[in-house]
Amino acid sequence: MMEEARFQTKEYADRIAALRHRMEAAGIGVALLDEIEAMTWLSGYGSSLNRWRCVVVPLDAEPFFLIRSLDGAPCRQRTWIKDIPIYRDWEDPMPVLAGALATRGLLQGKLGLDFNSYAMSLHRFGQLRAALPEMELVDMGPVVNELRLIKSPAEIGLLRRCSAIADEALRRAAAACVPGGTQRDAARIVVSAYIELGADPSPPGPISAGAGWDFLHGHLSDVPLSVGDVVHLELTPRIAGYSARIMRCVAMGRPTASLAAAADTLIALQDKQIAALRPGAVASDVDAILRNGVVRSGLRPRYDNITGYTLGLYAPQTPRTSDFTRILHPGADWKVEAGMVFHIYASAGGASISETVLVREDGPERLTRFPRGLIINDIGD
């Protein structure tokens, strides 16, 4: 279970007001949110999809939270929403939703959904439409994800704390990368550090051997490490669901000249990219600094992945391990805004480097502060 965020009531009121502003502009009378991130951001509570649940936000009435009976009490403990209709596990929630809308005088007009919600399967959408024949189901798009892009001071405070935990967990994990040890040893130390330092219980993040550029999402290995190995550490701690991220590579013994050169090149290019993360910057221009630079350097023949993405709230049960609401790529025509937070990352030539970066009015601030460079464990080689 993730730590309670403890946001002030006004913060939730501001979030609801921002959603209602978008609803009013689209002519939507009632919004239904069933992705856990959207539900948690609006209400302070989210639960798994073992049984369907949703937060309903009317334009001109109080929100309510529909949830299974078993989760009713935990929901009441965490959410500011007072109206919480419940249903038994073996009941179909759609008639219960229809009844809740009817008794509140909301069973008419446009019902706004995110048609791309991972919680709204084709079957469930059909059930919803059958249960609400008087309402017009319309696509709001990822409106809450877009509202979440600009972080409040309280959210930034959580990300600062999380970044400090990422730095310390990285220091401990890197020290565990020694001959005879394993990647699993590093993972164990990372998870322990998260708990000890106040982060949520969660997986450590990808830990794997680095070679080439496409090793970022490799598999955890139990093979003992040896001199010359390079371990890739990407740590993803969370506090109250808010995740900071950092990547470094650990060389056991003196690194090869090519690896050292690759790390230096990536860092120099990424330094320029981070410096360009300023309000008003066009995302594709920021992306091109690293993407084109890596290809020109000869470290990659082409750059097939993005170079950064937005960070924020993640829930333990989400199928999305990263928030791609905004991503840095050649076709990204959106502009950087103050209050956005990014995971800026790069890999090539067996090296990797990443940071959590806040965009302030006066420019970028690196929230993760671990020294930028290839980590070299001196093992007396």
N, C-alpha and C positions, 0 to 999 in steps of 0.2 A: 504493500500500500504506500502510495506516495504521500509525502508531507503535505499538510494543509497550507495553502498559499497565504491565507489570512489577509486578503486584500480588504481595504475599507469598503463599506457599503456604497459609498459614492462612486468608487471605481466601477462596480458592477452596474450602477445606475447609468453611468456615462456610456458603458458598453451597450446597454439596452437602448439608450437614446440614439447612439450611432447606428445601430441596426434598424431602428424604427425610421430614421431619416432615409435610409436606403429603401425600406419597404414603402414608405409614402411616395417616394419618387417613382417607384415601379407600380404603384396602384395595388399593392398587396395588403390585404387586411389581416392575415394571420401567417406567421412564419413557423415552420416546423424544422427543427435541427436534430439530427440523429447521429452525426459523427461525434465521437467522444471528445475530440479537441474543442469543437464548437460548443458542445454542451457544457464542458468544464469551464471554458472561458466566460460563458454567459452566466452560469449558475454557481460555479464553485465546486461542482460535483459531476463526476462521470462514472459510468460502470460499463462492464464488458457487454458483449453482444450475445451472451448465452440466451437471454431473452431480450426482445426488442424493447427499446425505451426511447424517449424523445423529450426535448424541451419545446414547448409551444409558446410563442411570443405574439400576442395580438397587438395590433396597432394602437388600440384604445382601451385595453383592459389588462389586468394583471397576468403575468406569465404563469404557466403551470408546468409541472414535471410529471410525466407519465412513466411509471416504473413498476417492476414486479414487486410483490409484497415483501419478499425476503430482503430486498435492498431498500425498502422504504425508510427504515430507521437510520441506516448510514447516510442516506440522502438527506434526511432532515438535519442530521448533525453537521453537515458540511455546507448546505446551500442556504442562501438568503430567501429563496422562493418558498412561500408558505403553503401554496396550493399544490398538493402532491397526490393525485389519484393513483390508485394501485390496482393490480390484478393478480390473480393466482397463476402459478406457473403453467398450469394446463389450459388456461384460458387464452383465446385469441385476443391480442391487445387491440386490434383494429376496431371492433365494436365498442370496446371500452373508451378508445379515443373518440369515436363518433359521439358516444354518450356524453363525454366530458365537454366536447365542443357544443353539443346541443344545449346542455343545461346552463352553459355560460353565454348562450345567445350568439355563438360564433359559427354556426353551421351554414355559412353562405359566403359568397364572394370568392376571392382568389386566395388559395393556400400556396404559399411559397415554399419550395423545396430546393435543395441542391441536387440536381439530377445526376451528378457525378459522385454522390455520397457512397462510400463503400458499405454503409449500413442499409442502403435502399436497393435491394436486389430487384430484379424484374418481377419475381413472384410477390415480394412484399409491396411493390408499387401497384401491382394489380389488386392486391387485397385492399390497399389504401383507397384506390379509386372506386372499388366496389362498395366500400364502407361509407364513402363520402360523395354520393352521386350529385349532391346539390352544390358541391364546391368545384371550382376550376383549379386544377393542379398546374402550377406554373413553375418554371425553372428560375430561381434566383441566382444560380451560379454559386461560386465559392465566396459568397459575400462576407461571411464571418472570417474565413481565412485571410481575405484582403484587409478587413478591419484589424486583424491581429498583427499586421505587418509593422505598424508603428507602436513601439513599446512605450508603456507608461514608466514613470520613474520607479514605481514599485517593481515592475517586471525587470527593468534594467538592474535594480538592486539584487534580485534573485540571480540574474545572469552573471553579475560580478562575483557573487559568492561562489557560484558554480564554477566559474573560470579559475578561481583560486584553488578550488578542490581539484580541478583538472591538472593544474600545474604540479601540485604536490603528489597526486597519484602517479603522474608521469615520472616524477623524480624517483619515486619508490620502485615503480615497475622497471625503469631503465636499469637501476642498480641490481635487479634480479636477473638480468640477461647476462648470464655467465656460462662458461663451458660446463656441461653436465646438467645445467638447469634446463627448463623447458618453457615453451610459450605458455603452457598451462600454469606454471609457477607465477609468471608475470600476471596472468589473468586473475589468479587467486588473490594476489597482493592488491591489485587494482580494486576488486570488488570489496575487499576488506577495508581499504582506504576510503572508499565511498561511504560506507556505513560509519566508520570511525569519525570521519570529518563532517558528517551531517547531511550527506546526499541521500537520495532515495535508494532503496535496494533496486539494483538494475544490472543488466549485463555490462561487461567492461567496455565493449566496443571491439572493433576488429583488431586482432593481433595475429600477425602472420609473417612469413619470410618475404623479404623484398627482392624482386628481380624484374628488370624491365620497367613497365609503368602500370600494368593492370593487376597488381597484387593487392590493391587496397581492400578488397573484400574477400581475401583468402580465408582458409580454414585454420582453426586452432590446431596445433600439432603437439603431440606428446614425444616427438623425437628429440633426444637430448641435443642441446646446442653445442657447437664447437667453434674453435678459433676460425675467423673468417666469415662467420655467419652475420647476417644483417637482419635484425628484427624490426618489423614495422609495427608501431603502436599508434592506434587511433582511439583515444579515450573520449567517452560520451556521457559523463555524469549528468545527473538531473537533480534539481531541487524543486520540490512541489511541481514536478513535471517539466520545468524549464531547463533546457539542455545547453551547456557550453561544450565546445569540442576543440581538440588539439591533436595534431599528428607530429610525430618525430620518428626517425630511424635510429636504431642503436647498432653500431658496428663493434663486434668483439675483436679487439686487437686493431692494429693499424689498417685503416680502410685502403682500398685500392685507389690509385690516382683518379681513375674514371669516376668512381663513386663520389670521392671528395669534390671533384670538379662539377659533377651533376648537382650535388647539394648546394654548392656555392652559386651556381647559375640559377637554380630554382629560387633560392632565397633572394637574390638580387632582383629577379623579375617580380617576385611576389611583393617585395618591399615597394616597388613602383606601383604595382596594382593596388595594394592597400592604400597608398598615398592618394590614389585617384578616386577612392570611395568618398566622394564629397557630395553634399546635396546638389541636385541638378545634373550630375554626371549621367550620361547615357550608358546603360548597362553594357551594351555591346562594345563600347569603347573601353570600358574597364576590363571586360573579358579579353579583348584583343591584346592587351599589354602582355599578359602571361601566355595566352594561347599562341600568338604569332611569335613571341620571343622564344618559346620552347622549340617550335618547329625550325626557326631560323638558326638556333644554336646546334641543331642536329641531334638533340636528345630524343626526339620523336619524329617519325616521318609525317604524322598527322596527329591531331589532338581530338579524340572522339568523345570525350566526356566534358561536362560542364566544369567551370573553374570556381564556382561558389553558389551557395544557396542560402535562403533565409533560415534563421533559427528562431526558436520560441518554445511553445508549449507542446510537449509530447506526453501521451498517456501510456501506462504500462501495457494496455491491451490494443494499442493501435497497430494496424498493419503497415503504417508508414513509418519507416525508421528515420526519414529525413523530410523536411518541409520544403517542397519544391514550388511553393506559391510564387516565388520569384527566383529565377535561376540565371546565372551568367553564362551566356552563349552567344554565338555570332549574330543570331537573329533577335536578340533581346532589345526591344525598342523602348522599354520603360525607363523611367529616370529614378535614380537613387534619391531617397528622402531621409531627412534627419529622423532618428528614432528607429531606423531599421537596424537589425543585427544579422550578420552574415557569418557563415563558415566558409572561409576562403582557403582553398586547398589545391595542391599541385603534386604530381608524381611523374618521375621520369628517370631513366638510368639507374633504377634501383633505389632512388632517394624519394622521400616524401616530406612535406612540410605543410602545416595548416595552422590557422588561428581563428579565434572568435573575435569579430570586429564590430564595434558599435559605430554607427554613423551619427556624429553630433553636428550641431549647426556650424561649428567651426572646423569640421573635418573628422577624419577617422580616429578612433581610439582602440588600440588593441587591448581587449579584456584579458586574454590569456597572456601571461608575462614570462613564460619559461624562455630561457636563452634560445635564440634562433641559430640553429646549426645542427650538423650531424653530431649525435651523441657517440662518443668514443669511450668504450670501457677498456681501460689499460689493464691488460692481463699478463703483462710481462713478456710479450712476444718479442 
